[in-house]
Amino acid sequence: MLKNTSEYLPVGTVVVLKNGTKKLMIFGVIQSNPEKPEVEYDYIGVPYPEGNLGNEFQYLFYHKDIREVFFKGFEDIERQNFIKCLTEFYENKESLNN
């Protein structure tokens, strides 16, 4: 997980992962695998330009796994508020663990 929540890429961002050849479009941030809910990933993506083809074509990955960003998704005040809430949530969570 990213330490700085403002670094999360917005939904709609198109990336290629390291050692990858197919572009993926991010459609979710801070996601977990239903089979291992204790593991948190930075993103979930689907093939671009096809989009969602079913669960077997949804990929969980970390920010550090991104090789290249081709397009950065939409950002507005709603996303800024979302990032602010994420930041507060993780700051509170960290302070409870210390």
N, C-alpha and C positions, 0 to 999 in steps of 0.2 A: 504494500500500500504506500502511496505517496505520502510523505510527511507534510508537504505543503499542498493543501487541498486546492489552492488557486491554480496549480499546475495541471489539474485534470482537464482533459480535452472535452469539448462539448459534444453532445449527441449529434450525429450527422457527420462527424469528422471521418475522413477516409485516410487509411493508413496501410502500409505494408510492414509486416513483421520481419525481424531479422531471420534470415534463412528462408523467408517466404517469397512467393512470386505473385500470389493473388491478393488484390486489394480487399480490405475489409472496411465496412462502415460500422462505426461505433453506434450502438443503440442503447447502451446502458453503462452506468458507472457504479463502482463499488458493488460488485456482484459476487454471489457465492454459487458453488456447484451443489445442487440438491443432494448429491451423493456424499459430499464432504462440506456440510454447511459451516464448519468452523474455519474453513479457508476462504479468505476474502481476496478477490481479484480486483484489479483497477477497472477493467473494462470487459464488456461482452460485445462481440461484433458478428456481423454476417457478411457473406461474400458481396462484393460490389462489382457490377451494378445489379446483380440478381435480387439481392435483399433476402428476406427470411424465407428459407426453403425447408424449414422444420428444425427440430431440436438437434438433429445430427449435423447440421451445418451452422451451429452457433458456437463461437470460439471465445473462451475465457482467456484473458491475457493481462500481463502487467505493463505498466508504462515503459519500463526498461526494455521490454521486448520489441518496441517500435523502432523500425529502421528509418522510416520516412513518413512524413505527413504530406499527403497530396492536397487535401482540402480541409480547412478548419470549419467545423459546424457553426451554427447560428448561436449568437450570444446576445442577450438583452438583460433588462433589469430582473426578470424572473430568474434567469440563470445566475445572476450575481447574488440574488437572495438565497438561492439554493446552495451556492458555494459558501456563503456566509453561515448558513445553518449547519452545513457539513463541518466547517471549521469549528464552530462552537460545540457541536456534538463531540468531535474528537478531542478537543481541548478538555471538555468536562470528563470524558471517558478516561483520558490520561491522568487527570488530577485525582480521580477516584482510585486508580490503580497504584498511585504513589503513596 
